[in-house]
Amino acid sequence: MTTVLTVLLVIVCIALIVTVLLQSGKSAGLSGAISGGAEQLFGKQKARGIDLVLHRVTIVLSVLFFVLTIAIAYFA
């Protein structure tokens, strides 16, 4: 059980890192490469939609991270 939870935790950690790096910050960090192209193709409204989706995915992944961490601590 602990092994399965640990593998899931590693997958969630990697996904969380990727989604945080893809989000645009004040300087439009790494996501400028993706949303910048999306702005040219779809307009600024779609680029804001991408940031909103990334924000929601980050929230879900962070909650899942904490739940998995507590579950591993409980079963270990």
N, C-alpha and C positions, 0 to 999 in steps of 0.2 A: 504494500500500500504506500509506504513511504517513497519507494522508488518511482512509482507512477506519479505521485504528487510532485516529486523533485523534477522529473522530466517536464511535467506541465508548467512548473514554475520557471524553468529555464526558457521554455518556449514563450511564455508570457513576458519574461524579462527582455528577451530579444525583440519581441513585437513592440513592447513599450518604448524601448530605446529608439527603434526605427520611427515610431509615430511622433515621438518628441522631437527628433531631429528633422522631421519633415514639416513641422509646424513653422509658420512664419513668425518671427519675432519683430522687434522694433526695427531691426536692420534687414528684415526679410531674408534671414539666414539661408539654410540649405533648401528650403521649400521655394525659394525664388526661382530655381531652375524648373520646378514643376509648375507652380502657379503662374509664373511669368509667361510660360508658353500657353497655359490655359487662358490667361487674360487676353492674349492676342487672338486666340481662336474663338473663345466663347464670351468674351467681355469680362468686366470686373465682377459682375454678379456671381458667375460660376466660380471664380477664384475664391470669393468669400464663402461660398458654399463648401468648397473643398476644405477650407480652414475650419469651418463649423463641424464638418464630419470628422476631421482629424481631432478636434477638441473633444468630441463625444467619444470617439474610440479611445482616446487617452484616459478619459474618466473611467470607462468600463474596464480597461486593462489595469488601471491602478487599483480599482476595487478588487478585481480578480487576483491581483498580486498580493494584496493584504489578506484576502480570504485563504489563498493557498499557503501563505507563510504561517498563518495561525493554525491551519490544519496540519501542516508538517510539524509544528511545535507541539501540537496536541497529541499526535500519533507517535511521535518519537520518544 
